[in-house]
């Protein structure tokens, strides 16, 4: 018997009292539209972060272990958009306010826009009265005991990864495009990151991080707030949850007391300010 696929054109003549019935071709289903380019999707999602000139906010970190024991850290975060000036995309400084044993600890991050230039980080430890540069091989360490690393706190350049759109899925009621990003450097802590990006507004809804063995390591979900600025919406993180699926440890970042376009200067993002603290 011939396969059904061979019967696209079927002419069946039935001799029933001289009547003939002709069955026409069944039209094939319409071809699905190709998925958008993965690099372009990630580019648009990153562009949301650079809609403003600068940002100041309070960050509350809640560190929760598998048993439910919780530790809370409060910090102030300052970020400035450098718009590729002097080869920088942005700079960030974070000052810890509590608990008492961490008060005064500060971190400075410089993100570069130039290809081949990796981010630079410094940390100030008040107990030692010492500022040290965090070397590239040390940037995989946990940020303040959280489920994000020092490197996660910065912004990777688009060209540091290969991006491929692998599908579509609705997540938390939001239609998303799914992009798989594979780092080009061999020594990366992650073999890949899989990102769910909203089709409507380019916000990142979820990121899955895979370890060096290719196993799911942690899952990050992000809640956003939209701020009306002239004719456009400015999207800012409101909260992000990160769960280490291998250990059960969880981190919640909550953003409050937000100020945008406050006029932060270059002097607010130098090694010296790590020891002096933010301007009041």
N, C-alpha and C positions, 0 to 999 in steps of 0.2 A: 504494500500500500504506500502510496506517495505521502510524504510528510505534508501536514496542513499548510506549512509555510510556502509550499510550492503552488498553492491554490489561490494566488492573488488575483489571477484572471480565471474565472470559472464561467464557462458557458454551458449551461445544463439545458438540454432540450428534452422536454417531456412530451411525448406524443400521446396526448389525452384528447381524443376526439378531434384531432386536428389542431388543438390549441398548443401553442408553444410558450413556455415560460423561460425568460432569460434572466439570470442572476448576474448583476454587475459587480465590478471590483469593490471590495471593502477597503475604504481609505485607511492608510496607516496612521497611527497616532502621531500627533504633532511632535516634532523634536523639541526637547527641553532646551531652554536658553542656557548658554554657557555661563559658568560662575564668574563673577568679577575677579579681577586680578588681586591676589593676596597682598602683594606689596602696597598696592594703592589703598586697600582697605585699612591696613595698619598705618599708613601715612595719614589718612584722614582721621583716624582715631587719635594719633599723636598730635595732630593740629589743634585739637580741642584744648590741649594743655597750654597752648601758646596764644590764646585769644586775648590774654590780659598782659599788662606790663609787670605786675608783681603781685604777691599775695602774702598775707600774714594771717596766722590762725593758731588756735590752741589745738593740741593733739592729745587725746587720752587713749593710752594703750592698756588694754586688759589682756593679761596673759593667763590662760586657763589650762591647767594640765588635765590629764585623763580622769583624775579623781574628782575634778571640779574645783580644786583649790585655785584661787584667783589672786593675782598680783596686779596692782594698778600703777602706771607711770604717767605723769603729766608733763608735757613739754610745750614749748613755743616753736613754731616753724615759720621761717621766712624764705621766700623764693623770689627770684628775679629773672625775668625773661631777657636774655641778652641779644636775641634776634641776630645771632651769628656774629655779633661784634667781637673782634679780636679772636675769632674762632670758637667762641662759646655759644652754646644753645641756652644754658641757664645755670644758675648757682643757687644752692640751698644751704641754710644753716639751721641747726636744731639745738635748742638749749633745754636741758632737763630742769624741771622745777621741783618735782617730788617723785619718789619718796626722799627723805632726808639724806640717805646714804648715796643717792645718785645726783643730788642737787648740784648744779654747776657743770655737770658733764655736758660737753658740746661736740657737735659733729658738723663739719663743713664738706660740701660736695660740689665739685666743679664738673659740669657736663660739657663735653666738647662737641662741636658740630663738624669739625674737620675729620675727614677719613683717616683711619690709622691711629687716632689719638683716643685712648681710653680715659674714662672718667678718673678724677683724682679725689681722694678722700683724706681728711685729717680728723683726728679725735683728740679732745682735750680731757684729761683726767685730773680733776681738782685735788684729789688725795695725793697725787704725785707731782702736782703743779707742772705737768709736762704735756706738750703737744706733740703727737707723733703722726707721721703719715701712714695711712693704711695701705700696705703694698698690694698689688693686684692679686697675689696669691692668698692674701688675707681677707679679701672682700667677700668671700663666701661664708664668713663667720656671721652668726646671728646678730641682727641689729637689736641691741638692748634686750636680748633674751627672747625676742619675738620669733615668729615663723617667717619673717622676711630677712634676707641677708643685707649687708651693707650695699652690695651691688644692686639689689632689688630696689633700694631707695633712690637710686639714680635713674637716668633715662638712657636706655640703649639707643644708639643711632640705628636708623633704618637699615643701613648697609652692613650691619654686624650680623644679620641673620638672613636666611633664605625663607621667603614667605610663600605659602601655597594655600589657596582656598580649597577646603576639602568637603564642604557641604553647607547645608542650611538646617537650622533647628530653632524652634521657639523655646526660649528659656525664661522662666518666670513671667510668662505672658508677652515677652518681647521677641519678635521675629529677628533672628540673628544669622549672620554669616560666620562660618567657622574657619579660622585660619591657623594653619600649623606653621610655626616658626622654628627653624633649625639653626643653631649657632654655627658660624663658620669656623670659629676657633676650636681646636681639639680639646683644650683643657677646661672647657666650660663645665660648671656644676650640673647643668641641665642638658639632656640630649635633645629636648624640644619643649616648646610651650605651645599649648593649644588655646586660642583666644576666641571667645564669643563676642562679636561686635554687632551692636544694634543696626539693623538696616534703616531705621528711621532717622537716628541722630548721631550715629558713629560712636556712641559711648560703649566702652568695654563693660560687659556684664559679668563675664567669668573668665578666669585663666586657670588652666590645668598645667602644673609643672611636673616634668618627668625626670627622674634621677639618672645617674650615669649607667644604670642597668636597664634603662628603658621602662621602669615601673613608675606608676603614678605616685608622686611624692606629696604634693599638696595642692589644694584647691582654693582659689581666691575669688570671692564675689564682691562686687562693688555697687554701692548705692550712690546716686548722684542727686545734686540739687541744680536746678536751672535758675539763673539770675538774669533778669531782663536788662540788657544794656543797649540802649538806643533801639535799633530794630532787630537785634539778634539776641539769642539765648546764650549765656555763658555757662558752661557746664563745669561744676566743681565737685570733687569728692565730698560726700556727706559721711559715709562710713564704708569700711571694707573689712571683711572677715576672711581670715586665712586659716585653714585647717590642714594640719599635717596628717594625712590619712594613714601614715605608717606608725605614728606614735600616739595619735589621738590628741596631741597638743593643739590649742587654738589661740589665735590672736585676733582681737577686735581693735581696729583703729577708728576712733570717732573724732570728727572735725567740728569745731565750734568756734565762736568769737571770730568770725571771718571778716577780713578786710581785704579789698582788692584795689589795685592801682593807688597804693598809698604813697608812692614816690620814694621807694627804697633806693639807696645809692650804692655805688660800687664799694664804698668803704664799709658797708654792712656785711661784706662777704670776703673778708681777708682772714688770714691766720690769726692776726692780732685780736680780732673781736671774739675769738673763742675764749680768751682769758678774761676779757672785760665784760662780756655779756651784752645783751641787746640794749639799744638805746630806749629809755623810757619816754 
